[in-house]
Amino acid sequence: MATANDATLIRPTPEFPTIFGLADTPGLRTILLSVGAALTLAIMAGVWMWSQQPDYRVLFSNFNDRDGGAIVASLQQMNVPYKYSEGGSAILVPSNQVHDARLKLASQGLPKGGNVGFELMENQKLGISQFLEQVNFQRALEGELARSIQAVSAVQTARVHLAIPKSNVFIREQQKPTASVLLNLYPGRTMDQQQVSAILHLVASSVPELAVKNVTIVDQNGNLLSDPSKQTANNNLDPSQLKYVEDYQQNIVKRIESIISPIVGAQNVRAEATADIDFSRSEQAAESYRPNSPPESSTIRSQQSSESYNKGANASGIPGALSNQPPVPSTAPIIAPGTANQAASASSAGLMQKDSTVNYEVDKTIRYTQQPMGGVKRLSVAIVVNYKSETDKSGKVTSKALTDAEKAQISDLAKEAMGFNKERGDTLNLVNSPFAIPEKEAIVEVPIWKQADTIQTAKEIGRYLIAGLILMYLFFGFLKPTLKKITNRQAEREMLEEQKIKKQLEEESEDDDAVVKLSQTTEKQESDYEINMNMAKQLATSDPKIVANVIKTWVSNE
């Protein structure tokens, strides 16, 4: 039989549930504790996965719907996790897979940018008409041109429209093709005239018989970039020429400062140059003749000589009256002594005649002169040199102007560096003046807790710290006590079973002594009853009020 001391060992059993319901049964309680432990483990796993979630970066943005669908399908095939940004304007992937995913998508030709190129010709249907072939070819050509134009850094997207007329055998009825280009530039970027000209020539060179003047370029704001009037006005102001002038001037300044800086210091010299460049191109042809040189030093071009000789006396003179008159008396001519024999021999020999013609080369000079463009017409340079700093014996730093000799030395060096030419009007102005010390701008240092890197690092640390605290709280606050309760319940059940077995053994051994103990207990109760009765009688005799109060209490409590 169970005694009063065994009351603490009595536990609810499935046969006798308590007032709290089925939850107090040991089997159901164990199941609930196991479910709670499993739920705690699931929460801990979710917190751990949240702490290990990768940082997402932008893969592609500002894409059309067709490219977006193709990109998402490719990412799913590659098992790359992705998500969309707010508004769906960008696709995000883990930061450690951004470059790999871009390269793989680029190998598939994604994103295509919405333009269809010559891959359109790969899917030609059987029996397609010539008109559709021409339309597909024109669409492919427009798409390829748009892709090429989008390669320019300032262009975000581009659309090309080609108007290619049908060929005609009659020359008078032939029409030239035209093209229109719509550019969508990146925010804050513009196209200079040189870039516009490059796009014009790119489109014109890609279409047969397309002239540059028949290409029109418009930006997203409706501005006409390929205005012929602007091109005509800018013929005298070529951007490449302006860049050449600027580079030439900067080169002069750099050479001057580099040769003067070792003398006065790198921060104590400033120079500026202005170059007048002649970009005109001239050609000159000159043909000059000099006076004839003496025959001895001249070159004979051609020479011709002739000689004739008549022998005997022949009638001579003019026929008429004079020839019929008698001869006049002869007179002796005055002949030099040395020539008498020669005259006699000539008269005796007869008449002799010599002719000689000599042609000399004409002295002529032909000169062709071509003046190249980009020549320097005039160069002006201005140099400012700071006062030199000197330190006295006390360590005080003072500024002092340069002497005339030092100025002349610096001026000569600058002239040599700039290529000074007095004949073409070059000028050099050297000024020695103290430099104004600029006020140091107070740079407000950003506190370390406001720096972007610190904030990002704090977020990472905070995420891991929160995850660790949650895991520790769940483990020590729920999981460990739950597991302990489950093990304790099992141990208690085993202990109860052992105690029940012990009780049964003890009850069997105590059955023999039960009669003896019962008789002793009865005798003891009788003797106690008599003692209590005698004490009650004495109390009623000595103090009846107390007895009356006790009785009233009994009556009131039934």
C-alpha positions as CSV (number, residue, x, y, z in Angstrom):
1,M,0.0,0.0,0.0
2,A,1.2,3.5,-0.7
3,T,1.9,5.9,2.1
4,A,1.8,9.6,2.6
5,N,5.6,9.8,2.0
6,D,5.1,8.5,-1.6
7,A,2.9,11.4,-2.6
8,T,5.8,13.3,-4.2
9,L,6.5,10.5,-6.5
10,I,3.0,10.4,-8.0
11,R,3.1,11.8,-11.6
12,P,0.3,12.2,-14.2
13,T,0.0,9.1,-16.4
14,P,-1.9,8.6,-19.7
15,E,-4.5,6.7,-17.6
16,F,-5.0,9.7,-15.2
17,P,-4.4,13.0,-17.0
18,T,-4.3,16.2,-14.9
19,I,-6.5,19.3,-15.3
20,F,-4.2,20.9,-17.8
21,G,-5.3,18.5,-20.5
22,L,-3.4,16.3,-22.9
23,A,-0.3,18.6,-22.8
24,D,0.6,17.3,-19.4
25,T,1.0,13.7,-20.7
26,P,4.6,12.6,-20.8
27,G,4.5,11.3,-24.4
28,L,2.8,14.4,-25.9
29,R,5.1,16.7,-23.8
30,T,8.2,14.9,-25.3
31,I,6.8,15.3,-28.8
32,L,6.2,19.0,-28.3
33,L,9.7,19.5,-26.9
34,S,11.1,17.7,-29.9
35,V,9.1,19.9,-32.3
36,G,10.3,23.0,-30.4
37,A,13.9,21.8,-30.7
38,A,13.5,21.2,-34.4
39,L,11.9,24.6,-34.9
40,T,14.8,26.2,-33.0
41,L,17.3,24.4,-35.2
42,A,15.4,25.7,-38.3
43,I,15.5,29.2,-37.0
44,M,19.2,29.0,-36.3
45,A,19.9,27.6,-39.8
46,G,17.9,30.5,-41.3
47,V,19.8,33.1,-39.2
48,W,23.1,31.4,-40.4
49,M,22.0,31.5,-44.0
50,W,21.0,35.2,-43.6
51,S,24.4,36.0,-42.2
52,Q,26.1,34.3,-45.1
53,Q,24.0,35.9,-47.8
54,P,26.3,37.4,-50.5
55,D,26.5,41.0,-51.5
56,Y,24.8,41.7,-54.8
57,R,26.2,43.9,-57.5
58,V,24.7,45.3,-60.7
59,L,25.2,43.0,-63.7
60,F,23.3,45.0,-66.4
61,S,21.1,48.0,-66.3
62,N,18.9,50.0,-68.7
63,F,18.1,47.0,-70.9
64,N,15.0,46.3,-72.9
65,D,12.5,43.6,-72.1
66,R,13.8,41.2,-74.8
67,D,17.4,41.4,-73.5
68,G,16.2,41.1,-69.9
69,G,14.3,37.9,-70.6
70,A,17.2,36.4,-72.4
71,I,19.6,37.4,-69.6
72,V,17.4,35.9,-66.9
73,A,17.0,32.6,-68.9
74,S,20.8,32.3,-69.3
75,L,21.3,33.0,-65.6
76,Q,18.9,30.3,-64.7
77,Q,20.7,27.8,-67.0
78,M,24.0,28.7,-65.4
79,N,22.5,28.4,-61.8
80,V,23.5,31.9,-60.9
81,P,21.3,33.6,-58.3
82,Y,19.9,36.9,-59.3
83,K,17.4,39.5,-58.2
84,Y,16.0,42.8,-59.5
85,S,16.7,46.2,-58.2
86,E,13.9,48.6,-57.2
87,G,11.8,49.3,-60.3
88,G,13.3,46.4,-62.2
89,S,15.8,48.6,-64.1
90,A,18.8,46.5,-63.2
91,I,19.7,42.8,-62.6
92,L,21.8,42.0,-59.6
93,V,24.0,39.0,-59.0
94,P,26.5,38.1,-56.2
95,S,29.5,40.3,-56.3
96,N,31.9,37.3,-56.7
97,Q,30.1,36.2,-59.9
98,V,29.6,39.5,-61.7
99,H,32.6,39.3,-64.1
100,D,32.2,35.6,-64.7
101,A,28.5,36.1,-65.6
102,R,29.3,39.0,-67.9
103,L,31.9,37.1,-69.9
104,K,29.6,34.1,-70.3
105,L,26.7,36.3,-71.4
106,A,28.9,38.2,-73.8
107,S,29.9,34.9,-75.4
108,Q,26.2,34.4,-76.1
109,G,25.9,37.9,-77.6
110,L,23.9,39.4,-74.6
111,P,22.8,42.0,-74.2
112,K,22.0,42.7,-77.9
113,G,20.8,46.3,-77.2
114,G,17.6,45.8,-79.1
115,N,19.3,46.0,-82.5
116,V,19.1,43.1,-84.9
117,G,22.3,42.6,-87.0
118,F,23.3,40.3,-89.8
119,E,22.2,37.3,-87.7
120,L,18.7,38.1,-89.1
121,M,19.9,36.7,-92.4
122,E,20.7,33.3,-90.8
123,N,17.0,32.5,-90.3
124,Q,15.7,32.9,-93.8
125,K,12.6,31.0,-94.6
126,L,12.3,28.8,-97.7
127,G,10.5,30.6,-100.6
128,I,10.9,34.1,-99.2
129,S,10.4,36.9,-101.8
130,Q,13.0,39.2,-103.1
131,F,11.3,42.2,-101.4
132,L,11.5,40.6,-98.0
133,E,15.1,39.7,-98.5
134,Q,15.9,43.3,-99.3
135,V,13.9,44.5,-96.3
136,N,15.8,42.0,-94.0
137,F,19.1,43.1,-95.5
138,Q,18.3,46.7,-94.8
139,R,17.2,45.9,-91.2
140,A,20.4,44.0,-90.6
141,L,22.6,46.8,-92.1
142,E,20.8,49.4,-89.9
143,G,21.3,47.2,-86.8
144,E,25.0,46.7,-87.5
145,L,25.5,50.5,-88.0
146,A,23.7,51.2,-84.7
147,R,25.9,48.7,-82.9
148,S,29.0,50.4,-84.3
149,I,27.8,53.8,-83.4
150,Q,27.1,52.7,-79.8
151,A,30.7,51.8,-79.4
152,V,31.4,55.5,-79.1
153,S,31.9,56.4,-75.5
154,A,29.4,59.3,-75.4
155,V,26.6,57.3,-77.1
156,Q,24.3,55.2,-75.0
157,T,21.9,54.0,-77.7
158,A,21.5,54.7,-81.4
159,R,19.0,54.1,-84.2
160,V,19.8,54.2,-87.9
161,H,17.3,54.7,-90.7
162,L,18.4,54.0,-94.2
163,A,16.5,55.1,-97.3
164,I,17.9,53.0,-100.1
165,P,16.1,53.7,-103.4
166,K,15.5,51.0,-106.0
167,S,18.2,50.8,-108.6
168,N,17.3,52.2,-112.1
169,V,18.9,51.6,-115.4
170,F,18.2,55.2,-116.4
171,I,20.8,57.7,-115.1
172,R,18.5,60.6,-115.0
173,E,16.0,58.7,-112.8
174,Q,18.6,57.4,-110.4
175,Q,18.3,58.6,-106.8
176,K,21.0,58.7,-104.1
177,P,20.5,56.9,-100.8
178,T,20.1,58.9,-97.6
179,A,20.5,58.1,-93.9
180,S,19.2,59.4,-90.6
181,V,20.8,58.7,-87.2
182,L,19.2,59.3,-83.8
183,L,21.7,59.3,-80.9
184,N,20.8,58.9,-77.2
185,L,23.7,60.3,-75.3
186,Y,24.7,59.6,-71.7
187,P,23.6,62.2,-69.2
188,G,26.0,65.0,-69.0
189,R,27.9,64.2,-72.2
190,T,28.0,65.9,-75.5
191,M,29.3,65.2,-79.0
192,D,32.0,67.5,-80.5
193,Q,32.2,68.3,-84.2
194,Q,35.0,65.9,-84.8
195,Q,33.0,62.9,-83.3
196,V,30.0,63.9,-85.4
197,S,32.1,64.0,-88.5
198,A,33.5,60.6,-87.7
199,I,29.9,59.1,-87.4
200,L,29.0,60.8,-90.7
201,H,31.9,59.2,-92.5
202,L,31.2,55.9,-90.8
203,V,27.7,55.7,-92.1
204,A,28.5,57.1,-95.5
205,S,31.3,54.6,-96.0
206,S,29.1,51.7,-95.0
207,V,26.4,52.3,-97.7
208,P,27.2,52.3,-101.4
209,E,26.9,55.7,-103.1
210,L,25.9,57.4,-99.9
211,A,27.4,60.9,-99.7
212,V,28.3,62.5,-96.4
213,K,26.0,65.5,-97.1
214,N,23.0,63.0,-97.2
215,V,23.5,61.8,-93.6
216,T,21.6,63.5,-90.9
217,I,22.4,63.1,-87.2
218,V,20.0,64.2,-84.4
219,D,20.4,63.8,-80.6
220,Q,17.7,62.9,-78.1
221,N,16.9,66.5,-77.5
222,G,16.1,67.2,-81.2
223,N,19.3,69.1,-81.9
224,L,20.7,68.8,-85.4
225,L,24.3,67.8,-85.0
226,S,25.2,67.4,-88.7
227,D,24.3,71.0,-89.7
228,P,26.1,71.8,-93.0
229,S,26.2,75.5,-92.1
230,K,28.1,74.7,-88.9
231,Q,30.5,72.6,-90.9
232,T,31.1,75.4,-93.4
233,A,31.5,77.9,-90.5
234,N,34.0,75.6,-88.8
235,N,36.2,75.1,-91.8
236,N,38.3,78.1,-90.6
237,L,38.4,76.8,-87.1
238,D,39.3,73.1,-87.1
239,P,39.4,71.5,-83.7
240,S,42.5,69.6,-84.6
241,Q,44.3,72.9,-85.4
242,L,43.2,74.4,-82.1
243,K,44.5,71.3,-80.3
244,Y,47.8,71.6,-82.2
245,V,48.2,75.2,-81.0
246,E,47.3,74.3,-77.5
247,D,49.8,71.4,-77.4
248,Y,52.5,73.6,-78.9
249,Q,52.0,76.3,-76.3
250,Q,52.0,73.8,-73.5
251,N,55.1,72.2,-74.8
252,I,56.9,75.7,-74.8
253,V,55.7,76.3,-71.2
254,K,56.9,72.9,-70.1
255,R,60.3,73.4,-71.6
256,I,60.7,76.8,-70.0
257,E,59.6,75.7,-66.5
258,S,61.7,72.6,-66.6
259,I,64.9,74.5,-67.3
260,I,64.2,77.4,-64.8
261,S,62.8,75.2,-62.0
262,P,66.2,73.9,-60.8
263,I,67.4,77.4,-60.3
264,V,64.4,79.1,-58.5
265,G,62.4,76.1,-57.4
266,A,59.5,74.1,-58.9
267,Q,56.8,76.3,-57.2
268,N,58.6,79.6,-57.8
269,V,58.1,80.0,-61.6
270,R,55.1,80.3,-63.8
271,A,55.1,80.7,-67.6
272,E,52.5,81.1,-70.4
273,A,53.0,81.1,-74.1
274,T,51.0,82.4,-77.0
275,A,51.8,81.1,-80.5
276,D,50.6,82.5,-83.7
277,I,50.5,79.5,-86.0
278,D,50.0,79.9,-89.8
279,F,47.9,77.1,-91.1
280,S,47.7,78.4,-94.6
281,R,49.3,76.3,-97.3
282,S,51.0,78.1,-100.3
283,E,52.8,76.9,-103.4
284,Q,55.0,79.2,-105.6
285,A,56.7,78.6,-109.0
286,A,59.4,81.0,-110.3
287,E,61.3,81.1,-113.5
288,S,64.3,83.6,-113.7
289,Y,66.8,84.6,-116.4
290,R,70.2,86.0,-115.7
291,P,72.4,88.1,-118.1
292,N,74.4,86.2,-120.6
293,S,77.8,85.2,-119.4
294,P,81.0,85.9,-121.4
295,P,81.5,83.4,-124.4
296,E,84.5,81.9,-122.7
297,S,82.4,80.7,-119.7
298,S,79.3,79.9,-121.6
299,T,78.1,76.5,-122.8
300,I,77.8,76.2,-126.6
301,R,74.5,74.8,-127.5
302,S,75.1,74.6,-131.4
303,Q,77.7,75.9,-133.9
304,Q,77.5,76.3,-137.7
305,S,80.2,77.7,-140.1
306,S,80.4,78.1,-143.9
307,E,83.3,79.1,-146.3
308,S,83.2,80.0,-150.1
309,Y,86.0,80.8,-152.6
310,N,85.8,82.3,-156.2
311,K,88.9,81.9,-158.4
312,G,89.6,84.1,-161.7
313,A,88.6,87.6,-162.9
314,N,85.1,87.9,-163.9
315,A,83.1,90.9,-165.1
316,S,81.5,92.6,-162.3
317,G,79.5,95.7,-161.8
318,I,76.1,96.9,-162.9
319,P,75.4,96.7,-166.6
320,G,74.9,100.1,-168.2
321,A,76.6,103.3,-169.2
322,L,79.1,103.2,-166.4
323,S,80.4,99.8,-167.4
324,N,80.9,100.9,-171.0
325,Q,83.1,103.9,-170.1
326,P,86.8,103.7,-170.4
327,P,88.7,102.9,-167.3
328,V,89.9,105.6,-165.0
329,P,93.6,106.0,-164.5
330,S,94.8,103.7,-161.9
331,T,96.1,105.0,-158.6
332,A,98.1,103.1,-156.1
333,P,96.2,102.4,-152.9
334,I,97.8,103.0,-149.6
335,I,98.6,99.6,-148.2
336,A,100.3,98.7,-145.1
337,P,103.7,97.2,-145.6
338,G,102.8,93.9,-143.9
339,T,99.5,93.5,-145.9
340,A,100.8,94.1,-149.4
341,N,101.7,90.5,-150.0
342,Q,98.4,89.3,-148.6
343,A,96.3,91.6,-150.8
344,A,98.3,90.6,-153.8
345,S,97.9,86.9,-153.0
346,A,94.1,87.5,-152.4
347,S,93.7,89.3,-155.7
348,S,95.7,86.7,-157.4
349,A,93.9,83.9,-155.7
350,G,90.4,85.2,-156.1
351,L,87.4,86.0,-153.8
352,M,87.0,84.1,-150.4
353,Q,83.9,84.3,-148.0
354,K,83.5,82.7,-144.5
355,D,80.3,82.6,-142.4
356,S,80.1,81.3,-138.7
357,T,77.0,80.9,-136.4
358,V,77.4,80.0,-132.7
359,N,74.4,79.4,-130.3
360,Y,75.0,79.5,-126.5
361,E,72.7,78.0,-123.7
362,V,70.3,80.5,-122.0
363,D,70.9,80.9,-118.3
364,K,67.5,80.1,-116.8
365,T,66.4,79.1,-113.2
366,I,63.0,77.4,-112.4
367,R,62.1,77.2,-108.7
368,Y,59.0,75.5,-107.1
369,T,58.4,76.5,-103.4
370,Q,55.7,74.8,-101.2
371,Q,55.2,76.4,-97.8
372,P,54.0,73.8,-95.3
373,M,51.1,74.6,-92.9
374,G,51.6,74.9,-89.2
375,G,54.6,77.3,-89.3
376,V,55.1,79.7,-86.4
377,K,54.6,83.3,-87.3
378,R,55.1,84.8,-83.9
379,L,55.7,83.6,-80.4
380,S,55.1,85.5,-77.2
381,V,56.1,84.2,-73.7
382,A,55.5,85.7,-70.3
383,I,57.4,84.4,-67.2
384,V,56.8,85.3,-63.6
385,V,59.5,84.3,-61.1
386,N,59.1,84.5,-57.3
387,Y,61.4,86.2,-55.0
388,K,64.2,84.1,-53.7
389,S,64.2,83.0,-50.1
390,E,67.2,83.5,-47.9
391,T,67.8,82.4,-44.3
392,D,69.8,84.5,-41.9
393,K,71.9,83.3,-39.0
394,S,69.0,83.5,-36.6
395,G,67.0,81.1,-38.9
396,K,64.6,83.8,-40.1
397,V,63.5,83.4,-43.7
398,T,63.3,86.5,-45.8
399,S,62.4,87.1,-49.5
400,K,64.7,89.1,-51.8
401,A,64.3,90.2,-55.4
402,L,66.6,88.8,-58.1
403,T,69.5,90.8,-59.3
404,D,69.7,92.0,-62.9
405,A,72.4,89.4,-63.7
406,E,70.1,86.6,-62.4
407,K,67.2,88.0,-64.5
408,A,69.4,88.2,-67.6
409,Q,70.5,84.6,-67.0
410,I,67.0,83.3,-66.6
411,S,65.9,85.3,-69.7
412,D,68.7,83.9,-71.8
413,L,67.8,80.4,-70.7
414,A,64.1,80.9,-71.5
415,K,65.0,82.3,-75.0
416,E,67.0,79.3,-75.8
417,A,64.3,76.9,-74.6
418,M,61.5,78.7,-76.5
419,G,63.5,79.0,-79.7
420,F,63.5,82.8,-79.7
421,N,63.7,84.5,-83.1
422,K,64.0,88.2,-83.2
423,E,63.4,88.5,-87.0
424,R,59.9,87.0,-86.8
425,G,58.9,89.3,-83.9
426,D,59.1,87.0,-80.9
427,T,58.8,88.6,-77.5
428,L,59.8,87.5,-74.0
429,N,58.6,89.3,-70.8
430,L,60.2,88.3,-67.5
431,V,58.8,89.7,-64.2
432,N,60.2,89.1,-60.7
433,S,57.5,89.5,-58.1
434,P,56.6,87.9,-54.8
435,F,53.9,85.2,-55.1
436,A,50.8,85.6,-53.0
437,I,50.5,82.8,-50.5
438,P,47.1,81.1,-51.0
439,E,45.0,80.7,-47.9
440,K,44.9,77.1,-46.8
441,E,41.4,75.8,-47.1
442,A,40.3,74.1,-44.0
443,I,39.6,70.6,-44.9
444,V,37.0,69.1,-42.6
445,E,38.0,65.6,-41.8
446,V,35.1,63.2,-41.9
447,P,34.8,61.3,-38.7
448,I,35.8,57.7,-38.9
449,W,32.3,56.6,-38.1
450,K,30.9,58.5,-41.0
451,Q,33.3,57.2,-43.6
452,A,31.8,54.9,-46.2
453,D,34.3,52.1,-45.7
454,T,33.8,52.2,-41.9
455,I,30.0,52.1,-42.3
456,Q,30.3,49.2,-44.7
457,T,32.6,47.3,-42.4
458,A,30.4,48.1,-39.4
459,K,27.4,46.7,-41.3
460,E,29.3,43.5,-42.1
461,I,30.5,43.1,-38.5
462,G,27.0,44.0,-37.2
463,R,25.4,41.4,-39.4
464,Y,27.7,38.6,-38.2
465,L,27.4,39.8,-34.6
466,I,23.6,39.9,-34.6
467,A,23.6,36.4,-36.2
468,G,26.0,35.1,-33.6
469,L,24.0,36.6,-30.7
470,I,20.7,35.2,-32.1
471,L,22.3,31.8,-32.5
472,M,23.7,31.8,-29.0
473,Y,20.4,32.9,-27.5
474,L,18.5,30.3,-29.4
475,F,21.0,27.6,-28.4
476,F,21.4,28.4,-24.7
477,G,17.9,29.8,-24.2
478,F,15.8,27.2,-26.1
479,L,17.7,24.4,-27.7
480,K,19.9,23.3,-24.8
481,P,17.1,23.5,-22.1
482,T,14.7,21.7,-24.4
483,L,17.2,18.9,-25.0
484,K,17.9,18.8,-21.2
485,K,14.2,18.6,-20.5
486,I,13.8,15.7,-23.0
487,T,16.6,13.8,-21.4
488,N,15.4,14.6,-17.9
489,R,11.9,13.3,-18.8
490,Q,13.4,10.1,-20.0
491,A,15.5,9.7,-16.8
492,E,12.4,10.5,-14.6
493,R,10.4,7.8,-16.3
494,E,13.1,5.3,-15.8
495,M,13.4,6.4,-12.2
496,L,9.6,6.1,-11.7
497,E,9.6,2.6,-13.1
498,E,12.5,1.6,-10.7
499,Q,10.6,3.2,-7.8
500,K,7.4,1.3,-8.6
501,I,9.3,-1.9,-8.6
502,K,10.9,-1.1,-5.3
503,K,7.5,-0.2,-3.8
504,Q,5.9,-3.4,-4.9
505,L,8.8,-5.3,-3.2
506,E,8.5,-3.2,0.0
507,E,4.7,-3.7,0.1
508,E,5.0,-7.5,-0.2
509,S,7.6,-7.5,2.7
510,E,5.4,-5.2,4.9
511,D,2.2,-7.3,4.5
512,D,3.4,-9.6,7.3
513,D,4.0,-6.8,9.8
514,A,0.8,-5.0,8.9
515,V,-1.4,-6.7,11.5
516,V,1.1,-6.0,14.3
517,K,1.4,-2.4,13.3
518,L,-2.3,-2.0,13.0
519,S,-3.0,-3.4,16.6
520,Q,-0.3,-1.1,18.0
521,T,-1.7,1.8,16.2
522,T,-5.2,1.1,17.5
523,E,-4.0,0.9,21.1
524,K,-2.0,4.0,20.7
525,Q,-5.0,5.8,19.3
526,E,-7.2,4.7,22.2
527,S,-4.7,5.9,24.8
528,D,-4.3,9.3,23.0
529,Y,-8.1,9.7,22.8
530,E,-8.5,9.3,26.6
531,I,-5.7,11.8,27.2
532,N,-7.2,14.3,24.9
533,M,-10.7,13.8,26.4
534,N,-9.3,14.5,29.9
535,M,-7.5,17.6,28.7
536,A,-10.7,18.9,27.1
537,K,-12.7,18.4,30.3
538,Q,-10.1,20.2,32.4
539,L,-10.1,23.1,29.9
540,A,-13.9,23.4,29.9
541,T,-13.9,23.5,33.7
542,S,-11.1,26.1,34.0
543,D,-12.0,28.4,31.0
544,P,-15.4,27.8,29.5
545,K,-15.2,30.8,27.2
546,I,-12.4,29.3,25.1
547,V,-14.4,26.1,24.7
548,A,-17.5,28.1,23.6
549,N,-15.4,30.0,21.0
550,V,-14.0,26.8,19.6
551,I,-17.5,25.3,19.3
552,K,-18.8,28.5,17.5
553,T,-15.9,28.2,15.1
554,W,-16.8,24.6,14.4
555,V,-20.4,25.5,13.8
556,S,-19.6,28.4,11.5
557,N,-17.2,26.1,9.4
558,E,-19.7,23.3,9.4
